[in-house]
Amino acid sequence: FLDEIGDMPMEAQTRLLRVLQQGEYTTVGGRTPIKTDVRIVAATNKDLRTLINQGLFREDLFYRLNVVPLRLPALRERSEDIPDLVRHFFKQGASEGLQTKRISSGGIELMKRYPWPGNVRELENLVRRLAALYSQDEISSEIIESELKTGERPVVPDGGALIPDDLSIGQAVEHFLQRYFASFAGELPPSGLYQRILAEVEYPLVLASMTATRGNQIKAAELLGLNRNTLRKKIRELGVNVYKSSRQP
């Protein structure tokens, strides 16, 4: 499965076309072609015909991939899928050590009315955040409303004043943690909070660094202060998917 195929650089498109046409590929540093027999499922949220006209996508690769086209509507157009997707993402999180949750019927209704500008990926991130940061077995509609509003506008603390846009990372995290602890109504969160917070922050941090460096792992590793091999391991473990761009930042 190849996600965001419209973002693939020309060099990678050429290599993929060779695999599809000749049924073989060469490993990095290798010289001997390796035969393969695979089926490709590719996805994109972009108009590939427009990219072809702009010289950003190979027309021959488009026709190779466009054998059985399927249009998947945006999540806001198929809100009836949300309960099944929520269960799927909770189950997926449980396989990674997160707690299994369920969302109240009122919470599900709020999610169905939300426009989901980030589509399914935004829903997945929300479910993972709920699993990591809340101790309740059932997530209430109040929590869902708070989480969805946080995504739409700046966080409003208890005093009612908007948090300014120029907050430091530490100040923003402090505001978030205050709201998180307040959700337990005087009780303490479950143990293991340190690792849960780190797990929640790690994916967007690595993704943002890879995006900022246009997929250049050397520059991203330098930006993060990590060894390149460590970064590659984290990209693999976290499932970060950013194609390398031929343009360097």
C-alpha positions as CSV (number, residue, x, y, z in Angstrom):
1,F,0.0,0.0,0.0
2,L,1.4,3.4,-1.1
3,D,-0.1,6.3,0.7
4,E,0.0,9.9,-0.7
5,I,1.3,8.7,-4.0
6,G,0.9,12.3,-5.4
7,D,3.8,13.5,-3.1
8,M,6.2,10.9,-4.5
9,P,9.3,12.6,-6.1
10,M,10.1,11.9,-9.8
11,E,13.0,9.7,-9.1
12,A,10.9,7.4,-6.9
13,Q,8.1,7.4,-9.6
14,T,10.6,6.1,-12.2
15,R,11.7,3.3,-9.9
16,L,8.2,2.3,-9.1
17,L,7.3,2.3,-12.8
18,R,10.2,-0.1,-13.5
19,V,8.8,-2.5,-10.8
20,L,5.4,-2.4,-12.4
21,Q,6.6,-2.7,-16.0
22,Q,9.4,-5.2,-15.6
23,G,8.5,-7.0,-12.3
24,E,11.9,-6.4,-10.8
25,Y,13.8,-4.1,-8.6
26,T,17.3,-3.5,-7.3
27,T,18.1,-3.0,-3.7
28,V,20.1,0.1,-2.5
29,G,23.8,-0.6,-3.2
30,G,22.9,-3.8,-5.2
31,R,23.5,-4.5,-8.8
32,T,21.5,-7.7,-9.5
33,P,17.8,-7.2,-10.3
34,I,15.4,-9.1,-8.1
35,K,12.2,-10.5,-9.5
36,T,9.0,-9.7,-7.7
37,D,5.3,-10.3,-8.2
38,V,3.2,-7.7,-6.2
39,R,-0.1,-5.9,-6.4
40,I,0.0,-2.2,-5.7
41,V,-2.8,-0.3,-3.9
42,A,-2.1,3.5,-4.0
43,A,-3.9,6.4,-2.4
44,T,-3.8,10.2,-2.8
45,N,-5.9,13.2,-1.9
46,K,-4.6,15.1,-4.9
47,D,-5.8,15.4,-8.6
48,L,-3.1,13.3,-10.4
49,R,-4.2,14.6,-13.8
50,T,-3.5,18.1,-12.6
51,L,-0.1,17.0,-11.4
52,I,0.6,15.4,-14.8
53,N,-0.2,18.7,-16.5
54,Q,2.2,20.5,-14.1
55,G,4.9,18.0,-14.8
56,L,4.9,16.7,-11.3
57,F,3.6,13.2,-11.9
58,R,4.4,10.7,-14.7
59,E,1.6,10.0,-17.0
60,D,2.7,6.5,-17.8
61,L,2.8,5.7,-14.1
62,F,-0.7,7.1,-13.7
63,Y,-2.1,4.7,-16.3
64,R,-0.2,1.8,-14.7
65,L,-1.8,2.5,-11.4
66,N,-5.2,3.7,-12.5
67,V,-6.5,0.2,-13.4
68,V,-9.3,0.0,-10.8
69,P,-9.9,3.5,-9.5
70,L,-11.9,3.9,-6.3
71,R,-13.1,7.2,-4.9
72,L,-13.2,7.2,-1.1
73,P,-15.3,10.1,0.2
74,A,-13.9,12.4,2.9
75,L,-14.8,11.3,6.4
76,R,-17.2,14.2,6.9
77,E,-19.2,12.7,3.9
78,R,-19.5,9.2,5.6
79,S,-19.9,9.9,9.2
80,E,-21.7,6.5,9.6
81,D,-18.2,4.9,9.4
82,I,-16.9,6.7,12.5
83,P,-18.0,4.2,15.1
84,D,-16.3,1.3,13.2
85,L,-13.2,3.4,12.6
86,V,-13.0,4.3,16.3
87,R,-13.2,0.7,17.4
88,H,-10.6,-0.2,14.8
89,F,-8.2,2.5,16.1
90,F,-8.7,1.6,19.7
91,K,-8.0,-2.1,18.9
92,Q,-4.9,-1.0,17.0
93,G,-3.7,1.1,19.9
94,A,-4.3,-1.9,22.3
95,S,-1.9,-4.0,20.2
96,E,0.7,-1.3,20.9
97,G,0.1,-1.3,24.7
98,L,-2.5,1.4,24.9
99,Q,-5.7,0.9,27.0
100,T,-8.9,-0.1,25.2
101,K,-11.6,2.5,25.5
102,R,-15.1,3.1,24.3
103,I,-16.8,6.4,23.5
104,S,-20.3,7.3,24.8
105,S,-23.1,7.5,22.4
106,G,-23.2,11.3,22.9
107,G,-19.5,11.5,22.1
108,I,-20.0,9.5,18.9
109,E,-22.8,11.9,17.9
110,L,-20.5,14.9,18.4
111,M,-17.8,13.2,16.3
112,K,-20.3,12.6,13.5
113,R,-21.2,16.3,13.4
114,Y,-17.5,17.4,13.4
115,P,-16.2,18.3,9.9
116,W,-12.8,16.4,10.2
117,P,-10.6,18.7,8.2
118,G,-7.7,16.3,8.8
119,N,-9.8,13.4,7.5
120,V,-9.3,9.8,8.9
121,R,-5.8,10.6,10.1
122,E,-7.2,13.3,12.4
123,L,-9.6,10.8,13.8
124,E,-6.9,8.2,14.3
125,N,-4.7,10.8,16.2
126,L,-7.7,11.7,18.4
127,V,-8.4,8.1,19.3
128,R,-4.8,7.4,20.1
129,R,-4.7,10.5,22.3
130,L,-7.9,9.4,24.2
131,A,-6.4,6.0,24.7
132,A,-3.1,7.4,26.0
133,L,-4.2,10.2,28.2
134,Y,-7.6,9.4,29.8
135,S,-8.1,6.7,32.5
136,Q,-11.8,6.3,32.0
137,D,-13.1,3.1,30.3
138,E,-15.8,5.2,28.6
139,I,-14.9,8.6,27.1
140,S,-17.7,11.1,27.8
141,S,-19.2,13.5,25.4
142,E,-17.7,16.4,27.5
143,I,-14.2,15.1,26.9
144,I,-14.9,14.7,23.1
145,E,-16.3,18.2,22.9
146,S,-13.3,19.6,24.7
147,E,-10.9,17.7,22.4
148,L,-12.6,18.7,19.2
149,K,-12.8,22.3,20.3
150,T,-9.1,22.3,21.0
151,G,-8.4,21.3,17.4
152,E,-10.6,24.1,16.1
153,R,-9.3,27.1,18.1
154,P,-6.8,28.1,20.8
155,V,-7.3,26.4,24.2
156,V,-9.4,28.4,26.6
157,P,-8.1,27.9,30.2
158,D,-10.4,28.1,33.2
159,G,-9.9,31.8,33.6
160,G,-11.5,32.3,30.2
161,A,-8.7,34.1,28.4
162,L,-7.3,32.8,25.2
163,I,-3.8,31.3,25.2
164,P,-1.6,33.6,23.1
165,D,-0.1,32.2,19.9
166,D,3.5,33.0,20.9
167,L,3.6,30.5,23.8
168,S,6.7,28.5,24.3
169,I,6.4,24.7,23.9
170,G,6.8,24.3,27.6
171,Q,4.0,26.8,28.4
172,A,1.7,25.1,25.9
173,V,2.4,21.7,27.4
174,E,1.8,23.1,30.9
175,H,-1.7,24.4,29.8
176,F,-2.5,21.0,28.3
177,L,-1.4,19.1,31.4
178,Q,-3.4,21.4,33.7
179,R,-6.5,20.6,31.6
180,Y,-5.7,16.9,31.6
181,F,-5.3,16.7,35.4
182,A,-8.4,18.7,35.9
183,S,-10.4,16.1,33.9
184,F,-9.9,13.6,36.8
185,A,-11.8,15.8,39.2
186,G,-9.3,15.7,42.1
187,E,-8.2,12.1,41.5
188,L,-4.7,11.2,40.1
189,P,-4.3,9.9,36.6
190,P,-3.3,6.2,36.2
191,S,0.4,5.4,36.6
192,G,2.7,5.4,33.7
193,L,1.9,9.0,32.7
194,Y,5.5,9.9,31.7
195,Q,5.7,7.2,29.1
196,R,2.2,7.9,27.8
197,I,3.0,11.6,27.3
198,L,6.2,10.8,25.5
199,A,4.5,8.3,23.2
200,E,1.8,10.9,22.4
201,V,4.4,13.6,21.6
202,E,6.9,11.5,19.7
203,Y,4.9,10.8,16.5
204,P,4.0,14.4,15.7
205,L,7.5,15.6,16.6
206,V,9.2,13.1,14.2
207,L,6.6,13.8,11.5
208,A,7.0,17.5,11.8
209,S,10.8,17.2,11.6
210,M,10.6,15.0,8.6
211,T,8.1,17.3,6.9
212,A,10.2,20.4,7.6
213,T,13.3,18.8,6.1
214,R,11.3,17.4,3.1
215,G,12.0,13.8,4.1
216,N,15.8,14.3,4.4
217,Q,16.6,11.9,7.3
218,I,20.1,13.3,7.8
219,K,18.8,16.8,8.3
220,A,15.9,15.6,10.4
221,A,18.3,13.6,12.6
222,E,20.5,16.7,13.0
223,L,17.4,18.8,13.8
224,L,16.2,16.4,16.5
225,G,19.7,15.7,17.8
226,L,19.4,12.0,17.1
227,N,21.7,9.5,15.5
228,R,20.4,8.8,12.0
229,N,20.0,5.1,12.7
230,T,18.0,5.9,15.8
231,L,15.7,8.2,13.7
232,R,15.3,5.5,11.1
233,K,14.2,3.0,13.8
234,K,11.7,5.5,15.2
235,I,10.3,6.2,11.7
236,R,9.8,2.5,11.3
237,E,8.3,2.0,14.7
238,L,6.0,5.0,14.6
239,G,4.9,4.4,11.0
240,V,5.9,7.9,9.9
241,N,5.4,8.1,6.1
242,V,7.1,11.1,4.5
243,Y,8.5,10.8,1.0
244,K,11.9,12.2,0.4
245,S,11.8,15.3,-1.9
246,S,14.4,16.1,-4.6
247,R,14.3,19.7,-3.4
248,Q,16.5,20.3,-0.4
249,P,15.4,22.7,2.4
